[in-house]
Amino acid sequence: MIDVQHVFHKDRLGQVLSMLTGLPERLTPKYFGYDEEIYSREDIVNDDGRFESFLLSAESGFFLYAEDLSYTFLVEADILKVLVFDVGVQDGVTLFRALSTSGSIFGFAADGEEYEHRNLLRVTLDNGSSEAWAGRDTSRYLPGIYWRTWISDICANRHNLPLDMLRKSSLQAVRHPEGNELCFFPEPGRWVENSARLDLICEETAGIFSISVVRGDFQRAQGMQARVRVSREWP
């Protein structure tokens, strides 16, 4: 199972929704709601009036539900994020590619543990642990390099990314009109054996977030407020 995440400008919502309706039946959203579980079977995506009214009220985000998976839509200022968790590899790749070519700024498909390795700060405490996400703001940097990574031309130009180097470092690179689809190793489950290589790319490449830059400060921070301050420096 893998996770798929993509970042868009929020004005791409209509394009993303239109694309989702053309996916295979098992991946096509059928219901909508505010919670992770279906609230009402009357909330049908194909009910245009009801769905459009719902979208107008869902200012900060919403969920869409297909047969065996759900889509999480998050709106933060002018940014739209689309997230799908614990999807099968084949369906995940289908979603990753479809979202990539629907106006995505940046996206990835990866094992959930690879995502945590790349972007989750964690420190062990006497009474448990403390965690915080970091490095996910695409206006500041590319959040990282993952099993499959989508880099739009807009994102590459914004951060002056060395696309030739990244393409050569990948196992497979596909050029699309709006960006590059990169695959860095054969299977998502093999992320551990490839992590050191991708860590080094992130550490040595300007414009790409590397968690190694902030991990030490987070682990040395004394108290919750200090750790929050550290993580907020790297949103």
JOBEL-V318738 format. One record per residue. RES is the residue in one letter. D_CENTER is the distance of its C-alpha to the mean C-alpha in whole Angstrom. Layout:
{{RES & D_CENTER} {RES & D_CENTER}}
This chain:
{{M & 15} {I & 11} {D & 8} {V & 6} {Q & 3} {H & 4} {V & 6} {F & 10} {H & 14} {K & 15} {D & 18} {R & 16} {L & 16} {G & 19} {Q & 18} {V & 15} {L & 17} {S & 20} {M & 18} {L & 17} {T & 20} {G & 21} {L & 19} {P & 21} {E & 23} {R & 21} {L & 18} {T & 19} {P & 19} {K & 22} {Y & 22} {F & 21} {G & 21} {Y & 20} {D & 19} {E & 18} {E & 21} {I & 23} {Y & 25} {S & 28} {R & 28} {E & 30} {D & 26} {I & 26} {V & 24} {N & 27} {D & 29} {D & 28} {G & 30} {R & 28} {F & 25} {E & 25} {S & 27} {F & 24} {L & 22} {L & 24} {S & 24} {A & 20} {E & 20} {S & 17} {G & 15} {F & 16} {F & 16} {L & 17} {Y & 18} {A & 19} {E & 21} {D & 20} {L & 16} {S & 15} {Y & 12} {T & 11} {F & 11} {L & 11} {V & 13} {E & 14} {A & 17} {D & 16} {I & 12} {L & 11} {K & 7} {V & 7} {L & 6} {V & 9} {F & 10} {D & 13} {V & 13} {G & 16} {V & 15} {Q & 17} {D & 16} {G & 12} {V & 13} {T & 15} {L & 12} {F & 10} {R & 13} {A & 14} {L & 11} {S & 11} {T & 14} {S & 14} {G & 14} {S & 10} {I & 10} {F & 8} {G & 5} {F & 5} {A & 7} {A & 9} {D & 12} {G & 11} {E & 13} {E & 12} {Y & 9} {E & 12} {H & 14} {R & 12} {N & 11} {L & 13} {L & 17} {R & 19} {V & 23} {T & 26} {L & 28} {D & 32} {N & 31} {G & 27} {S & 24} {S & 22} {E & 18} {A & 16} {W & 12} {A & 13} {G & 12} {R & 8} {D & 11} {T & 10} {S & 14} {R & 15} {Y & 14} {L & 11} {P & 9} {G & 10} {I & 11} {Y & 10} {W & 12} {R & 11} {T & 9} {W & 10} {I & 12} {S & 13} {D & 17} {I & 16} {C & 14} {A & 16} {N & 19} {R & 18} {H & 18} {N & 20} {L & 19} {P & 21} {L & 20} {D & 23} {M & 22} {L & 19} {R & 20} {K & 23} {S & 21} {S & 19} {L & 20} {Q & 20} {A & 19} {V & 19} {R & 20} {H & 19} {P & 21} {E & 18} {G & 16} {N & 16} {E & 14} {L & 15} {C & 15} {F & 16} {F & 18} {P & 20} {E & 18} {P & 15} {G & 18} {R & 19} {W & 16} {V & 19} {E & 22} {N & 19} {S & 18} {A & 21} {R & 21} {L & 17} {D & 18} {L & 21} {I & 19} {C & 17} {E & 20} {E & 22} {T & 20} {A & 20} {G & 17} {I & 15} {F & 14} {S & 16} {I & 16} {S & 20} {V & 21} {V & 20} {R & 21} {G & 24} {D & 25} {F & 23} {Q & 25} {R & 28} {A & 27} {Q & 30} {G & 29} {M & 26} {Q & 27} {A & 27} {R & 23} {V & 22} {R & 23} {V & 22} {S & 18} {R & 19} {E & 20} {W & 16} {P & 14}}
